[in-house]
Amino acid sequence: MAKYSREQRDRAVDLYIKYERCAADVIRELGYPSKGVLLSWYADRLEEERTGVPSGRGERYRRYTDGQKRAAVDHYLEYGRRLSRTMRMLGYPKSKELLMAWIDELAPGQRKLRHGPVPEELKREAVVAVASGRLKSREAAAELGVQDATVREWKRQMLAKSEEATVSGSGKRRTVVESKEPSVKPTVAPNASDAAGTADALASMERKVAELQARLDELDADVERQRREKRELDIEIAIRKGALELLGKEPGADPENLTNREKTLLVKTVSETLGVTARSLLPVVGIARSTYHYQLKSMKRPDKDAPLLELVREAFENSERRYGYKRIHLELKSMGVRVSAKRIMRLMTSHGLVPLFKSAKRYSSYKGDSPRRRRTW
């Protein structure tokens, strides 16, 4: 996608030639491009004049149509000439440089630029914002109407001044201590106070950035810990709920005393529901890895107790849930089903088929007073 049109490149190169190849004057007047890009455009012009073949630079596929470009430029001119507002309202383009190029192409001279030198206060604010990570260099440059390379150059110059001020200050202190002559005073440069103020501001800014970064690291660790604890609680709640669902509300069901098959079903269900690995749930449920995989394979085989369980359940329900395993064994035996009583007991215990018992009354031979024993006074 071409960032600048052919007309923009030709206009910049013509001004570059007109101003005796002074890139700073061209950039100050047009607001684009950078010095390196302008030199490459000038080299393309020389190559075209030498060979007679037009350059193919920038003739690539365009992502946005002419209608979208015109709509973005119209929105910029109508709504306060704010690049960020236009990008936020329309959802495109993704860079302020591209929007500035559209404005310079479709509405030359309408883009808000800063003419003249930028005040030192604004430079310092832009450098602090870029160094702290609050803004990117291109964003700070767009706010001031300059190139992003200019903001980076300001940052480099301020850092160099702060280093020079620190080195010179330490050297002066060493000179005063070694000479021990209070009458001789070191010469102070005219911009020493400004450099010291810039150094102090940058040092203070760096300290604040370090404190903020440490605070962010602590918050990230706290959030990660809370997320991990919430995950563990979700797993525990899902395991308890799944155990109750597996056992149902049958009398005698004990959620803390699950069989290996029930534990395997519980791990498989919870892992699929929460999206966690089954291996991480095995220690929580209390089942070995080999047992888990064995139960998975055994569950794929047909259950040999399924037909017998249906008969046991039917006899149990017909007795109004009053028969124990011995009476159920006798019922099945009378029906011609030859099976062990212990097997019936195991099936009834594992599936919660517990009989209902009436509360037993304590034996007493007392039947009340006899009429013969009553005394009439």
N, C-alpha and C positions, 0 to 999 in steps of 0.2 A: 504494500500500500504506500503510495507516494505521500510524503509528508508535505511537500511544497509543490505547487503547480509549476508548469513551464514558464508562465508569465512572471511568477514571483522570482524564479531563478534568474530570468533574463533581466528583470528590473534591478535585482541586487547586484548582478555583475556589471550592468551599465553604470550604476552609481559607484561601484568600486573602481571602475576605470576613470570615471569623471572626477572622483576625489583623489586621484593620483595614488590608487591602490592603498587607501587608508581604510582598513576594515572597521576601526572603531567608529568612524563617522557614518558608515553605512548601517552598522548595527544600531547606533544611537537614533538614526532617522527612521529606519524601518522596524526596529524591534526584533529582527531576525536576520540571518541565522547566527550560528556561532562562527568564530573565526576560522576554525578548521573546515567547516562545511563551505564557507564562502570561498576559501582558497581552492577547494576541490571543484566548485562550480566554475571558477575562473580557469582552472586547468582544462576542464571540459570545453570551455569556449575556445581556448587556444587550439585544442586538438580538432575541434570542428572546423575552425578556420584553416587549419593546415591540411586536413584530409578532405574536407567538404562533406563528410558524413555526419548527420545529426547524432547527438548523444542519446543513448537509450536510458539514461538515468531517470529513475522515478516513474517509468512507464510500466509499472507492475499492476497487479489486480487491485482494484479499489474495494474496500470493505463497505464503504458508505456511498449511497447514491447522491446525485446532485440535489435531489429534493430534500434529503435529510440534512445535507450541509446547509442549504438555504434556510431550512426551518430552524436549525441551531443558531445560525447567525441572526435571524430575525428575533428569536427569543432573547438572545444576548443584548441586542440593541433596545428591545422593548422593556425588559425587566431589569433595569438598573445596571447593565453592563458588568455583571458578575459572572466570571467563568464557572465558579463552583456552583452557583445557583442554576445555571443552564445545564450543566452536566447532571446535577441532582434531579432536576425536573424532567428532563428528557431521557435520562438513562444512558446517554452517549454524548460525545466520545469518551474514551477511557483516560485520555491524557489532556492536560490543559494546553500543551504545546500544539497538539493537532487542532484544537479549537481555535487557538490564536492564528494558526496558519489559514484556517477557513475564513476567519474574519478579515485577515489581511488580503485574502484573495477576492472575496466577494464584497467587502466593504472597506476599501483602503482608507486608512486614516481615521477610522471610526473606533478602533480599539483604544482603550484607555491606557496611555503610556505615561511614564514619569519622565519629564523633561528636566534636565539639569542634574546636578550631583545629588546623591541620596544623603540625607543627614546621618551623622555618626550614630545617633540614638537608634534610628531605624536599622542601620547596619548591625549594631550590637544586638538588637532584639532578634533580627533574623538569624544571626549566627548562634545565639543562645537557643533559639527554637530548633534549629537544625542539629546542634550538638546534643541537645537533650532528647532528641528523637520525637519531639512533638510534631514537627513538620519535616517534610522532605525538602531537599534543596530546590526542586522544581516548583513545589507549592509556595515556598517562601519567595522565590523569584517571581512567580506569577502575581503574588500580592503586591510586590513592589514595582512590577512592570519592567523587570530586568531579566537577563538570561540566568539560567541556573548555574552556569560556569562562573558568573560574576559573584554569586553568593558563596560558592566554594572558594573563590579567590579571597574574598573577605575573611573567611574562616581561617585560611592558611596564613594570611597576613597577621591577624590578631593572635594566633597561636605563636607565630614567630616573634612578635613583639613581646608577648608575655614571657617567652623563654629568654629573650635577650635581657628583659628587665630583671628577671630572677638571677641570671648569671652575673649581670653588672652589679646588682645590689649585693650579692654575696662577695664579689671581688672587692667592692668598696669597703665592706666591713672588715675583710681580711687586711686591707691596706691600712686602715685606721688602727687596728689592733697591733700590727707589726711595727709601724712607725712610732706609735706612742707620742705623736706630736699634735696636741690639741689645737695649735694655732693654724696648722695646715688643713684646709678643708678641701674635699674632693670636688671637682667640677661637676655640676649637675647639667644634664642635657636639657634642652628646652622642652622636649616631649616626655620627660621622665615621669611627671605626675600622671599624664594620660596613660602611659604604658603601665604604670603601677596600678592605676584604677582598672584598666582592662584586665590585667593579670589577676587582681583580686576578684573581679567579677567572674572571670572564667573559672578561677579556683573555687569560688563559692558555688557557681553553677555545677561544677564537677562533683562537689561534695553532695549537693542536693540530688544530683542524678544518681550517685552511688547509694544514698539513703533510700531514694525511691525504688531503685532496683532491688535493694535488700528487702524492702517492705513487700515488693511484688513477689519476690521469691518466697517469703514467709506466707503470703496469702495463697500462692499457688500450692505450696506444701500443705497448708491447712485445707484448701479445697480438695486436694487429692486425698487427704486422709478422710475427710467427711464423705467423699464419694466412695471410698473403699469400705468405710463402715456401713454406709447405706446399702452397698451391694451385699455385704455379709448379712445384714438384717433381712434384705429381700430374699436371700437364699434360705435363711432359717425359716421365715414365714412361709415360703413356698413349700419347704419340706414338711412342716407341720400340717399345713393345709392339705398337701397331697397324701400324707399318711392318714388323715381323717377321711378323705375321700375314698382311699383304697379300702379301709376297714369298714366304712359306713357307720351306721348308728346301731349296729347289732349289739345286744347285751354281751358283755364279756370281752369286747374289743379293747385292746391295749395298744395305744400308739407307740409306746416305748418298747414293745416286744414284737417287732416285725420279723417275719421270716426272710430268708435270703431272696426269695422270689419277689416278695413285696418290696424289699429294699431296692432290688434291681429295677422294678417298675417305677419306683419313686425317683431314682436317679435319672432314668431315661426320660421321664416326663418333665422333671424340673430342668434338666439340661436343654431340652428342646424348647421349653417355655421361656427361660431367661437367656438363652443363647450362650451358656457357659459350657465348658468342657466337662464331660462326665468324670474325668480323672480328678478334677478339683473337688467334686462332691463326694467321692468315695470315703475319705476320712471323716467327713461331717456325718454321713449316714451310718458309718461303721460297718463297711463291707470291704473285703479284700478285692483287689483288682482281678485276680484269677477267678474268684467266685462270681464276680459280676459278669465276666465274659462267659463263664460256664452257664450261668442262669440265662443269659441272652440266647445261647445256642439251644438250651433245653426248652425255652419258651417257644421256639420255632417248631418243636416236635409236638405231635398231638397229645393231649392230656388223657391219660388212661383212666383217671378217676372221674372224668366228666359225666359218663352215663350213671355211675353209681351215685354221684353227688345229686343228680336230679331225683333219683329214687329216694334218697335219704331226705332231701328237702321236702319232697311231696308227702312222705310219711310224717315228717315233723310238723308240717302245716296242718295235715288232717287231724293230728292229735291236739290241735289248738295250742301248739308249742309247749306241751306238757311232758312229752316222752323224753327220757334220756337215751343214751346210746344203747343200753341193754334192751329196752322196750322196742327201739327202732330195729335192733338186730333180730328180735323175735318176729317183728312184723315182716321184715324182708325174708326171713327164713320160711315163714308161712306162705309167702308169695313164690317160693322156689328159688330165691336168690341166695346162693351159698357164698358167704363172705365172712371174714374175720370181724369179731366185735371190736378189736383194737383199731382196725382200719376205719370202721364207722366212727369210733371215738375221735380218731385223728381228723377226719373230715369235718365232723361237727365242731370240734375245737378250733380248727383253722379258719372256718367260715362263720364263726360266731353263732352257731345254732345251739344256744344255751336254753334249757327248759326253764319254765316259770314255776317256782315252788311256792306253795301256800305256807304262811307262817305257822310253824308247829306250836300246838298248845301244850303246856306243861301238864303232865298227868296228875290227877287228884281223884281220890276215891270218895271224897266228900260229896254227898248228894242232897244235903239240906236236912233240916230237923224232921224226925218221924213224928206222926201224930200221937203215937203211944207214949212218946217221951215227953210230950208237952204237959206241963203242970197247970192245973187250974187252981188258982188261989181263991 
